[in-house]
Amino acid sequence: HLQVVESGGGSVQPGGSLTLSCAASGFGLSYHTIGWFHQAPGKERKEIICSTKDGGDNYADSVKGRFSIARDMANDMIYLQMNSLKPDDTGVYYCAAAPEYSGCEGAKMEIDVGLWGQGTQVTVSS
């Protein structure tokens, strides 16, 4: 059974930082194309990062310079480091995996096979 699981969400003040984690069962996550998505309250889910296993990382303008993705190949984990958080960053964050041969169109995964986690909530408020 293939599964992706996000963790690490929480509440933080504006300007603060959080690190989200993405893990998988049933396959080697860190060898795949990875997408991170953000769904703000009452809005559609939007892609914010797409990363290929060869190190091609693409960021949406809304997070560029503040968020960064990292792969821990040894432990098969994906991390999303979020700095300088703003209230607009509030929402549910999802990790998704795509076939390792697939690429990115900017911050969007070329292929979506529906392999998503359940999401983790991030709240940024004072």
C-alpha positions, 0 to 999 in steps of 0.5 A, a space after each residue: 500500500 503506497 502512502 504519503 504522510 506529512 507532519 510538523 504543522 503547528 501554530 507560529 507567530 508571523 516571522 517565525 519558522 516551521 519545518 514540515 516533513 514528508 514520509 512515505 511507505 511502500 516506495 522510496 519517496 526521496 527518489 521521486 518528483 515531489 510537490 508541496 501544495 498549500 490550501 488556504 482556508 476557503 481557497 483551492 489547493 495551489 502548488 508552491 514547490 516542485 522538486 525533481 530527484 536531480 535537484 531541480 527545485 522550482 518555487 512559486 513566487 509567493 514562497 521564493 526566498 522564504 521556503 526551501 525543500 530538502 531531501 534526506 536520501 539516507 532516511 528517505 525523508 522530504 523536508 519543507 523549511 518555512 521561514 519568515 512566515 506570514 498570516 497568508 501562509 496559513 492553511 493545510 500543506 500537502 506533499 505529493 509524489 510523482 514518478 521519478 521520470 516526471 518533471 516540473 512545469 515551474 512549481 507544478 508537477 507534470 504528472 499527478 498520480 494522486 499520491 498525496 498525504 492527508 495534509 498538515 495544518 499551519 497557522 500563522 497568527 499573532 
